[in-house]
Amino acid sequence: MNQHQNVQKPGPLPGQGLPWYKQFWPWFIIALPTSAVIASFISLWLAISNPDQLVVDEDEYRQLNSELKAQLPVKKEQKSDTGVSDSKSN
């Protein structure tokens, strides 16, 4: 018998012989940035379709403004006007 008949030729390696568009990894790599772009367009659509609500009522504006002023720290000039003297300044 001939030994050449028993020797098998190595077959193509996995992924060889196929065009790139029939392989998995190029599509996987393309899908990652594509999904990020789609998600950014969805976020943009949500931001445009649901704008922030602004304070439009005059009464609400005045109430919030007075609440914010009440939360501000008292300045030194206002303390001296009240007649309270600091023991350090004597």
N, C-alpha and C positions, 0 to 999 in steps of 0.2 A: 504494500500500500504506500501511497504517497503521503508524506508528512504535511505537505502544503494544503491538503484538503481539510485537515483537522484544525488548522490555525484560523481563528476568526479575526476578521478585521475589526478594529475598534469602531464602535458606532459614534455618531456625533455627540458631543458633550451636551448636557442639558442647556437649552436656551439657544443653541446654535442651529442655524438653518431656518429659524423663524424670523420674520420681519419684526421690527421693534414694536409695532402697534398690536402685535398678537401676544406680547409678553406682559407679565403682570407688573413688574417693578416700574417701568416708565409711567404707567397709568396711576400707580400708587403715588409716585413722586409728583405727578401733575395734579392729582386730586387734593393734596395737602394745601398748597397755596390757593387753589380754586375754592376750596371750602372756606378759607379765611376771607377771600374777597366776597363770597356770597354772604357770609355772616356780617361783614361790614356794611353791605348794602341793606341787609335786614335791620341792622342797628340804626342806620341813617333813616330808613323809612319809619321806624318807630319814633325816632327823635322828631322827625318832621310832622308826623301825623298826631303826636301827642305833645304839644308844646307845654312848657311850664305855665302854670296858672299864676298870673300876676294879681297883686292887690289892686282892685279897681274901685272898690267902694270907699268913699271918702271917710265914712265913720270908722271903718276898719283900719284905714291908713292912719288916722289920728290916734286911735287906740294903740296900735303897734308902735307908733312914733313915741307916744308918751311912756309906754312900757320900756322901750329901749333907752330913753333918757333917764328913767328911774334906775336902770341897771348900771349907768355910768358911774365911775368912782367920783367921790367928792373932791373938788380941787382945793388947794391950800387957801386960796383967796376967800373961798366960801367959808372955810373953817374960821378964819380970823374975823370975818364979818359977824359971826354968831356970838362973839364975845368970849369964847373959850380960849384961855391962854395956855400955851404949852409950858411945862415946868422947865424944859430945856432952854427956852428962849429968854428966861429971866436972867 
